[in-house]
Amino acid sequence: MNFAIEDSPQQGAFRADVRTWLEKNTPAGIAHSADPCDMTLEQYRIRRSLGRRLGEMGWLYPTLPKQYGGGDLDAEKTVILYDEMARIGLSLPPYYDAGGRMGAPTILVWGTEEQKNRFLPPICRGEVRTWQLLTEPSAGSDLAGIKTTAIRDGDAYVVNGQKVFVGSSHGADQSWTIVVTDPKGERHKNLSWLMIPMDLPGISVVPMDLLATGGEGGSGSGVKNSVFFDNVRVPAQNLVGGENNGWKVATTHLEIEHGGMGRLADRRVVYEFLEFCRERHDGHAIADDPDARAELVEMFIEAEITRLFALRNHWLSHTGQPRSYEGAQYSLRRKLSGLDIASRMLRIAGPRVLSKDPRWGPLEGTVEYFQRDAITALHPGATTDIQRVIMARRIGVGRREREQAGTVR
Ligand SMILES: Cc1cc2nc3c(=O)[nH]c(=O)nc-3n(C[C@H](O)[C@H](O)[C@H](O)COP(=O)(O)OP(=O)(O)OC[C@H]3O[C@@H](n4cnc5c(N)ncnc54)[C@H](O)[C@@H]3O)c2cc1C
């Protein structure tokens, strides 16, 4: 029985176009290391150059409207584009741009027309890379408890405070940042979002050297930083969504971060690991062993279910269907299945899979990196506990009214 899903003629034609374009436009020197902590400045620059080429096609942020530099692609073509990037070991964007990935669609919902025209095209063209600055030393899960202030002074907001756990290395052009604009205001009614140019005087970035993790396809955040603001004057026109309306803006940002639009990153390492287990060495393949085969099947099912949850959320959001707990459900699953898959890999192939030495470990360290990432991935973008809390609120556990999912388009 064949369960493979085949492209329609139109989908097939688009896939062929994307593949040909990528063959022609992917820079020759691009490295496909999974570990973003290994990304040199030179590699980062190569990836940025691919980003700009993708941007010219509207493919860097393919679902955003063409008028702001996106591709206006429908849900199916977007999936094909992500598939084809993954086929050559890259993510979309091909570098970490969390602030763009979540900030741009949020600005689309909450920004004025002038702000959409000012902020979105440079992000979509790949000219601007944006970090997201939310977490503070005393506010992570309880994001509404942040303390960084932005006080209006004439035509600027003066920002003071500290953000932590901010990915990644090689700097950012702008930071998409949640701040307190009314220190005496009621909780949830005292916050705002600012897009902050990172070259303003008074900003310093200090790496948190003991924390270096990532994400798949080289898009991950790698190195983490503290970002300090010392009397930074940010143009008032950079405040998005209205002063003290930031918690509402946050519901969009967080919905996207928690997976409400799906994350089309693939589980390439799973497929490569399966291939490795099928390979014969001295006449023997790991997959010959019935116990290993059973684990491999379970591992594959885990990866597929997570991928299908992501596809479902992608479809729900892009076709404007009603949504509730699905973002948090997918996120919780992705985190837990990542850990499950990582431990199965160790059980199946033994500790040698952790070696970067090709004589011992398969895939030159990808599996080692996957183990590390699976553990740390439980925490960012809301922990597994918080995903459970969100799901409970959305289905009305302990509440008179069910909490609504954030608006994503
Ligand atoms: C790899 C990595 C990358 C990150 N990247 C970024 C980034 O780029 N930008 C950024 O702004 N932040 C980033 N973060 C920060 C991340 O968003 C926070 O770490 C996360 O939101 C949790 O906050 P916290 O660390 O303060 O933990 P806390 O909120 O202090 O939580 C501690 C523990 O208590 C549990 N807990 C807290 N509240 C509840 C509750 N109500 N019910 C049940 N359990 C609860 C949590 O699940 C956790 O186990 C990153 C973090 C990591 C680890």
The ligand as a Gaussian input file, in Angstrom:
#p B3LYP/6-31G(d) Opt

LIG

0 1
 C       17.138000      28.121000      24.261000
 C       16.369000      29.314000      24.672000
 C       16.151000      30.355000      23.765000
 C       15.435000      31.496000      24.141000
 N       15.314000      32.538000      23.254000
 C       14.704000      33.689000      23.667000
 C       14.691000      34.844000      22.828000
 O       15.243000      34.849000      21.716000
 N       14.072000      35.954000      23.283000
 C       13.467000      36.001000      24.510000
 O       12.896000      37.026000      24.841000
 N       13.474000      34.923000      25.325000
 C       14.098000      33.777000      24.947000
 N       14.144000      32.677000      25.793000
 C       13.529000      32.761000      27.103000
 C       12.295000      31.907000      27.272000
 O       11.203000      32.477000      26.587000
 C       12.038000      31.738000      28.765000
 O       13.116000      31.010000      29.299000
 C       10.731000      31.020000      29.052000
 O        9.641000      31.832000      28.691000
 C       10.584000      30.617000      30.535000
 O       10.859000      31.683000      31.376000
 P       11.928000      31.533000      32.585000
 O       13.178000      30.976000      32.045000
 O       11.986000      32.848000      33.272000
 O       11.313000      30.437000      33.558000
 P       10.195000      30.669000      34.659000
 O        9.053000      31.434000      34.078000
 O       10.840000      31.246000      35.886000
 O        9.717000      29.202000      34.959000
 C       10.446000      28.307000      35.811000
 C        9.688000      26.992000      35.885000
 O        8.373000      27.216000      36.464000
 C        7.359000      26.722000      35.614000
 N        6.175000      27.620000      35.668000
 C        6.191000      28.979000      35.614000
 N        4.932000      29.469000      35.670000
 C        4.095000      28.387000      35.761000
 C        2.666000      28.223000      35.842000
 N        1.840000      29.286000      35.831000
 N        2.178000      26.969000      35.893000
 C        3.005000      25.891000      35.898000
 N        4.369000      25.985000      35.831000
 C        4.908000      27.203000      35.763000
 C        7.986000      26.743000      34.217000
 O        7.363000      25.776000      33.361000
 C        9.436000      26.376000      34.508000
 O        9.580000      24.994000      34.618000
 C       14.862000      31.562000      25.434000
 C       15.059000      30.501000      26.343000
 C       15.823000      29.403000      25.983000
 C       16.037000      28.303000      26.989000

